[in-house]
Amino acid sequence: MKNTQKILVILLLVAFGLTSCSDVLEVDIPKNQFSEVQVFSTEEGVETAVNGMYSQLQGYDYYGARMRLLLWPHSGKYHSKQGANIDANKLDVTNVNINLDKLWLGMWQTINQANVVIANATGNGLSNENSTLGQAYFIRGVVYFDLARMFGEVPLRTRPANKNELHLAKSSRKAVYNQIIQDFKTSADLLPDRGEYIDGRPLKYAANAYLAKNSASSQPTGFNSVTESEITATTISDFWEAAETELDYVINKGGYSLTATYADLWKEDSRNTSESIFELQYGRTGAVRTNDIIRDVALKNSSIIPNGANTFGRIRPNKEMLSDHIIQYSGIDYSGDDFISAGKGNDVVDLDVAVADPRIVETYFFNSYVRTDNGKDFNLFPRL
């Protein structure tokens, strides 16, 4: 995202609730900061507020790190070497897990920033009113979609936080999902079409794609008329049909297309490709601490990392996950095996390159790799 200095300003403003509202804590605005009215009085100021929403969404306490650090180990497919995630490795996350605590806070901060933008941009008459509101409703829908799938019943906040609603009660799953659907439908009406706004920002079709995702996740788009106890095979079929309708619209009207090769998606400069519906940008080595996705998964001193770059490699595929992939796609006959033997130096996997799925070597490090700092072999599964 651009305009880093502006993003920092808006983060400071939103973090304190943008203090012009009468029902929030009253504090004096420092002379080197802007009031809420000032920020939302010009197109440039509004764009700064929009940048702030994206900065929070991709920040360390949300998509930048915490969500991945918590959910990947808890999925049962990955193992975390982070001490804070011992409980997640056991698929039993507790309330003392710092990633859970920070993620929860980061998600609500993102929702609050979206609510601040919605409250102040609605009816402002500026030329970017619709694109601003479309993005704010879209981001709020994305966050609530994440919250609902992770926690079920959560508080439903649709306006900026104030001192009288700090301890808002949970809303039902029905109410939360109805709000998600409404936010995505509203954003689909307000978001721009291709070529009408900033490249890389979500188009209206992104909202349709999320509506489809919502339906395909077995979350009823008909929650207004169907309760969970009334879900039947017929209503489940309706959910899939709703997803199909939204996806057909995205495919036929959105102008998206597959890249020439799968590898094109992973080139260093391949941002916002023809396949991209909604993506967040991160640096190659996670040099900015809000963007740790590369450092979390890239093995230290491995060949894909520039020499001297600081990576953690704290999240790794489980042995079961890698074993399953190799058994199924290696081209080797593992008939009757459900796990690859491991634990000795001579336990190695040699792929049949003529038939093996090339994604194995493009996705995983296994057997061993040569460290770039000292030239020595570092053993991995199945050698250990």
Secondary structure by P-SEA (a helix, b strand, c coil): ccaaaaaaaaaaaaaaccccccccbbbbccccccccccccccaaaaaaaaaaaaaaaacccccccccccccccccccccccccccccccccccccccaaaaaaaaaaaaaaaaaaaaaaccccccccaaaaaaaaaaaaaaaaaaaaaacccccccccccccccccbbbbbcaaaaaaaaaaaaaaaaaccccccccccccccaaaaaaaaaaaaaacccccccccccccccaaaaaaaaaaaaaaaaaaaacccccccccccccccccccccccccbbbbbccccccccccccccccccccccccccccccccccccaaaaaaaaaccccccccccccccccccccccccccccccccccccccccbbbbccccbbbbccccc
